[in-house]
Amino acid sequence: MNKIFTVAILGCGGRGAESYGRLFLEQKDKYRIVALCDLLPEKLEKYGEIFDVANENRFLTDEEFFEKKRADLLVVSTLDADHVWQCREGLRLGYDVLLEKPVTDKAEECYSLLEAQKKYGGKVLVCHVLRYAGAFRKVGELLDNGAVGRLVEIQALEQVSYWHQAHSYVRGNWRRSEDTTPMILAKCCHDLDLLQYYAKSTCKSVSSVGDLTYFTAKNAPDGAAKRCLDCKYQDSCPYSAKTIYIENWKNRGCPENDWPYNILTLKLPLTEKALTEAVKNGPYGRCVFACDNDVVDHQQVSMTFENGVKATLTMTAFTAGGGRIMRFFGTLGEVVLDEARDVIEVKPFGKPAEEIKIGTLTESGYGHGGGDSGLVRELYEILCGNASPATALEASVESHLMGICAEKSRLEGGRLVSVHDEKE
C-alpha cells in the first residue's frame, strides 16, 4: 500500500487550492489535505468543503496556523513577499515544503533560506513547473543528445499576451512590485530557470532594459470611465473586462470552474450573474488605464553564462496570444520550441528537419503543458525518497539571482551586472 502524505495549504488561491489542491485531491492514494490557511473566510469555507477539511483545521491567521506542525507537507502559495518567512517557519516546524515561485526578489533572502534548510533539514521543492512539462523536458533530452552540437546561444520569447497582462499584472495580484516581486521574477521565473538549466552553467553577467509604457492614465481613451461596465468603450476596447471575463466565458461554453474566471469570484459553479457582479464591483473590472499598477509591460534581458553560452529573453504584454518560443543555436544544428504552433523543430545542419508535436508529449493535468501534474507526481517520489528534486531550493537560487540582477540592471538603465560579484 502507498504511503499517504498529509498536506497543509497556506494560501488558498489559484495555485495553492485550484491547481495543487485539486491535483492532491485526485490522488487520494498518495495525498490527503488536512489543513488550510487563508485570510478570507469565504475561501476557507469553499475549499474546506471541497477538500473535506474539518472546521478546526481551517485557519484565518498564519500565527495560529504556525502554532504547531499540522501535516507532512506544507504548500506555501501566498503572495510573493511572504514566501521566505513562511517557508522558514515551516522548515523550523519540521515540514517538507512545496514553495510557489518566485521565492524572493532579495539575494540575501535566497541565501538565508538555504541556511535555514541546512539547519532544519527539510526538503524544499520550488514550483518551476515547466521543468516537469513534457515539451521542455524533451528539449533538454535533445540538447543532451547532441541535437545542436555544442550549444552557443538561446533566444527566448515569453508572450504574456495582452489580456493576461491586464488580468495578472495590471488589475491583478502581481501589479505592484512592492507587494509581490518585479515582473521579471513574477512572470519569468520559469524562463530564467529553464535558460540556466539548458545552459548548464552558472550565470556570469546580465543586462536588462524595460518599462511600463502603456497601462497608465495618460493612455486612457477620451472619456473612458474608471470601470469597464460604466464605460462607453466596453464593447470595443480589447482590454474590456466585460469581453475578457463575461463574453469569453460564454464563448467557451460557460465552464463551471475554469481559470481565469474562477479568480474573480468564489461562486461555484461559475455563473454569468457572479461574473457580472465581480466585474461590476471587484478589482478585475477596473479600467486598465486607471489601476495602481507599476510593473513593466515589456522587458529584455541579455545573459552570459560562465561556460560561454549566451541567452536573451524578451517578455512582452503586446502579443495576441500566449505561449513561449525558444530557439537553441548550436555548432551542428538548431532546435525551436514553439508552444503556440504546438511544435518542436529539430534542424540538423545538412540533414532533413524533424517536427515533434508538443501535444504528443503533454500528459493531462491542469496547466503549464502538464507541468503542474508532473510536479505533483514527482513530488510524491521525492517525499518517498525515490527521486532527487530537479527544482530543489539550492538549484533555484541561481535563476533567482539572475532575475534579481536583471531588475537591478533595468533600474540602472541597462548597466551590465555581475551576478555573483555584485554587492547588494
N, C-alpha and C positions, 0 to 999 in steps of 0.2 A: 504493500500500500504506500502511495506517495505521502511524503511529509506535507502537511498543510501549514503554511506560514500565515500568521495573523498580521493584519495591516492596519495602520493608523494613518489617516489622511489629514494633513494640515493644509487647509486651503481648498475649499470645495467648489472650484470654478471649472472653466472649460477644459483644463488639463487634468487637475487632480481628480475630479469626480467624473466628468463626461468622457475623458479619454482613458486614463489609467484605472479609475474606479470601475467603469463598466467592463474593461478588459479583465480585471481581477474577478469581477462578478461572474463572467463567463467561464472562468477556470476554477470552479468550486472544489475541484480535486487537488488544487495547489495553493489557493489563497482564500482567506476569509477576512473580510473587512470588519473590524471590531470597534473602531473609534473614529470619530470625526471632530474636526475643529474648524469653525469659520466665524467671522464677525457677524454674519447675517443669520438670524434665526430661521428665516424662510428657507435658506439653503440647507441648514441642518435638518429641518423638517422634511424637505423634499428628498434629500439623499439618504437621510436616516431611514425613511420608509423604503426607498429603492434598494438600499444595501442591507436592510434589516438590522440596523444598529440600535441597540437599546438606548432609551432616553438618557439613562445615567452615563452613557459613554459618548454623549454629544456635548461639545464644549464651545462656549461663546468667547472665551478668552484663552490666549496661549499660556497665561500664567497658571490657570487651573489645569490646562491640558498637560503642562510640563511638570506637574507635581510628582508624577511617577511615570515609569515606563508602562505603556499600555498595549504593546504589540511587539512582534519580532521586527517588523519593517516599518519605518517612518517614511511617508511620502511628503516631501516639502514642495508645495506648489502654490506658494503665496506670491505676493509682489516681490520683485527682484531685490529691493533694498533689505528685505527680511531674511533672505536665503542663508546668509552666512551664520548669523547668530542662532537661527533656528536649527540649522544643521549641526552646529557645535553643541547646542543643548541636547539634541537627540543623541549624538555620539556619547556625551557625558552620561546619559541615562542607560547606555548600552544598546541602542538601536543600530541596525544596519539602515542606511539611508538611500532612498531614491530621490535625487536632488534635481529639481527643474532648473534648466538653464535660463539665462546666464547665472553663474554663481555670484559674481560681483563685478563692479567696474573699478575696483581698487586692488592694485598689485599686493599691497601689504595684507589684505584680507585673504587673497589666494594662499599666501604663504602661512598665515596664521591658522587657516582652516586645515592645511596639510599637517601642521604641527599638532593640531587637536586630534586629527585622525590617527596619527602615530601614537599619541598619548593614550587614547581610549581604545583604539584597535578595531573599531567597526569598519565595515565596508561602506564606501560611498560611490554610487554609480550616478554619473551626470547624464541627463536626458538628451544627449546628442543623438536623437532617434534616427537620423538619416544614415548613421553608420550601421544600422540594423535593417535598412531597406535594401531589397534585392538589387535594384539598379545600381546603387552606389557601391555595394559590395562587389558586383560584377565588374565595375570599372577597376576596383582595387585588384581583382584577380587578373584582369587583362594587363595592367601595368606590371604586376609582379611576374607575369609570364612573358614579359618582353614584347608586348604588342607594339610599343612605340620605340623600342630600343632603350637608350638612356633618356630619361625624362629631362627636358630642358626648360619648358615653360608651361604654365597653366593660365588659361583665361576663364574667368567665371562671371556669369551674369545672374544676379538674383532679381527676377521680375516680380516685384512686390505686387503689382497691378494697382490700378487707380482706386478700385473700391476697397481693397484690403488695406491700403494705406489709410483711407478715410476711416475704415472701421477700427483698426487697432492703434494707429499712430497719430490720428487727428482727433477722433471722437473718443477713442477707447483708452484702456488702462495704461498703454505704453506711450502716451502722447507727450509726457514730460520727463526729461532726463533726471531731474532731481527726485522724482517719485519712484522711478524704476532704474533704468540704465540707458546710456546713449543707444540710439537705434542700431548702430553697427554691431553692438553686442546683443541687444534685444532681438533683432531680426536675423542677424548674420552670424550668430554663434555657430549655427550649423555649418555655414560655408567656411568660416575660418578653421573650424575643427577638421573639415574634410580636406582643405588645402594643406594643412600641416600633416595630416595623415597620409595623403598621396605623395607629398614631397619627401616624407620620411627623414625629416631633419628639423632641428630647432630653427627658429627664425632669427636672422641676423638684424634686419632693419625694415622699417615700414615708413611710408609717407602716405598722406591722405588729404583729399580735399572734398568738400561737400557743403551744402547749405539747405536751409528751409527757404524755398523760393516762391512757392505758390500758395500754400494754405495759410494765408494771412489776410487780415482785414482789408488791406489795400486792393486785393484782387477780387473782392466781392462784386458781383454784378450790380448795376444801378438798381436801387430799390429792393434789394434782397432782404428778406426777413431773417431774424435770428434763428428761427426754427423752420424746418422744411415744410411742415404741414400748414404753416401760415404764409408760405412764400408763393409768389406768382410764377416762380420757376420750377415748382415742384414736379411738373410733368416733363420738363425739358432739360433740366440740369443733370448731367451724368452722375453727380455725387448725391442726388436726391435720396434721402433716407426712405421716402415712400417707394421709390423704384427699387432700391437695393434690398430693402427688408420686407416689403409687403408684396409688391408686384413680382419680384423674383421668386419669393417663397411660393406664390400661387403658380408661377410658371414651372416650378419644379414639382408640382403635384401636391402641394400642401403637406410636406412631410411632418410627421408628428414630433420628431425630435432630431434636429439637424443644425449643424454649425453653418453660418454664424447666427442664425435666428435664435437659437437657444441661449445665446449670450444676453439677448435683450430682455428676456423675461424668464421667470421661474415656472410659468404655467406649463403644464404637461397634461395632455398633448398640446402642441402649439395651435393657436387659432388666429384668424385674422383680427379678431377683436383684441386679443392680448398683444399682438404685434403693433397694432394701431395705437393702443394705449401707451406702449413703450416708446414708440416714435414720437407721440404727442408730448409726453412728459419727461422722458428719460434722456440721458446724455447722448444716445445714439441718434436722436432726432435733431440735433443741433446742426446749423449750417456749418460746413467745413471751413468757412471763412470767418467764423465767429466763435471759435473754440480757444482754449487756453494752451494749445499745443506749442512745443518749442523744439521738437526733434527734427532732424533733417528730412527732406523728401528725396534726396539723392546724395550718394557718396561714392567716391572711388578710392581704392586702397591699392598701393603697389608694395609688394613684399619681395625681399631677397632672403633666401634660406642659406644656412651655413654650408650646405653642400653645393651651392651654386644655382639651384633651381630658382627661377623667377616666377612670380604669380601676380595677377591683377584680379581685383574683384570690383565689380560695379553693382551697386544696389540702387534701384530706382523705383519710384512710385509710378512713373509715367509709361506704363505698358498696358495694353488692352487686356492681356491675360497674365496668369501667373506661371510658375514653373521655372526651374533652374536650367541654364545652359552652361555646360562646362566643356572646354576644349583643351586637350592634352597634346602637346607638341614634343616629339622626341627625335632622336637621330635616325630612326628607321621607320617612323610612321606617325600617324595621328589618330586619336580617338575623340569622338564627340558624343557627349551625353545631352540629349535634348528632351526634357520632360514634356514640353508642350506637344512635340511631334511623336512622343511615345517611342523613342528610338535611341539606341546606342550604335554609332557608326564606327567601324574599325577600318582604318585606311592604311594598310602597309604600303610603303613605297615600292612601286614597280610591280604590285600584285593586285588582284581584284579586291575591291572593298566588300565588307560584310556588314549586314544590318541585323541587329538583335532587337526585337520588340520588347520594350520595358514591361508591357503588360504580362508577358510570359514569365517575368522574374518576380512579379509582385504577388505576395500572398494577401488574402483578405485580412482586414483588421484595421478599421478606423483610418487614421490619417498618415501623412508623410510617406506615401508609397509603401505601406505595410510596415514602416519603421516602428510605429507605436506598438503594434502587436509583436513584432520581432524583438523589441526591447523587453517586453513583459515575459515573453517565453524564455529569453536568455537570462533574464533576471532570476528566474527560478533555478536554473542550473548554477548560477553564481552563488545564490544563497545556500544551495546544497553542497557547494564546494567542488562542483564538477567542471567549472569553467572559470577563466580569468576575465574580468570585465574589460571590454575593449575601450570603454569610455570611463575608466576609473578617474577619480579626482586628480591623481597625480598626472595622468595623461591629458586631462582637460585644461590644466593650468596654462600650458604653453599657448593654446589658441586664445585663452582669455587675455594673456599678456599681449598678444598680437592686437586684439581689439582695443585694449586699454591704450596702447601706444598709438594705434591708428587715430583714436579720438583726440589724443594729446596733439598729434601732428595736425589734425584738421583744425583744431582750435588755435594753433600757432601758424596757420597759413600754409600748411603743407610741408613743414620742416621735416627733414629726414631724422627719424628717431631710432636709436639703437635699442633693441628690445630688451637685452639683458644687461646693458650698461647704464641705462637711464636711471637717474636718481629720482625717486618720487618726491 
